[in-house]
Amino acid sequence: EEEGSRGGARAGPLTSPLGQDFGVMAESDLLFMENEHYQLVDALPYIDTQLGAAEVAQQVKSLIEEEMGHFEPRDYLKSLPAPELPMLEGSAMQEEFSRVSMRAPLAAIDPKKYEVQKPEGDAAEVEDSWKDAAQTVKRQMEYGRVRAVNLELLEQFGKKAWVAHSMLIRGAERLLNNEATELRANREEVNKKRKLDQVSCGNEMRKLMRELEQYQQDNNSVQAALQEMEVNVKRLRNIAADRGVNITDIDSEAQPVATNGDAAE
């Protein structure tokens, strides 16, 4: 979650395990943009501290559970091309995948083909039986010779080979550690920039919120003063009307008062 794209550009080029450069990915390649209404999700985790409150967390959990109750899962990887795996496309691997999918047990190694047995009974009279037995003996002798050669090679070159292998492993470990360190540094740089941007944005938002509250208070004060003034104006109009004072020349909304001459007519 910390590695989101909000907060600015990355500090360095990042690549996926398949060698894809994230820095040159098109905007449409981002998986989160395939979600409906993704643009409505605009959280600021470094300043939205109220999300950590227990009541808010419970409310969020309830909303998620309610959504999952009528949620229809979809294939999120549908738009991605299938990876090329030539090592897994052989017939042997396909047979093994079929066995696993059918939950069939793995066949045990048959040791009988390594046993040397003398043909007996009717098989002793068949030439092919003796040929098969001879082939088995030759196979076992060859296995023994190969084991002896491997032991001699191990005795002569084993230590040097192990030292060379250890050096290669340590070199590969250093390269991976350096790559992991660089990735962590890039991630921290992105997170730092996100945090600085969000803190700056949060300060601006709090400033605007204080201004909004002040404007609301001022508007409420003005509204209350206007209401009080309207009450006073109405009271003064009533007093003027009761005393027969004509104020239409200074108050166009006041009702005209009949004079004594008008009343006599």
Secondary structure, 3 states (H helix, E strand, C coil): CCCCCCCCCCCCCCECCCCCEHHHCCHHHCHHHHCCCHHHCCCCCCCCHHHHCHHHHHHHHHHHHHHHHCCCCCCCCCCCCCCCCHHHCCHHHHHHHHHHHCCCCCCCCCHHHHCCCCCCHHHHHCHHHHHHHHHHHHHHHHHHHHHHHHHHHHHHHHHHHHHHHHHHHHHHHHHHHHHHHHHHHHHHHHHHHHHHHHHHHHHHHHHHHHHHHHHHHHHHHHHHHHHHHHHHHHHHHHHHHHHCCCCCCCCCCCCCCCCHHHHHC
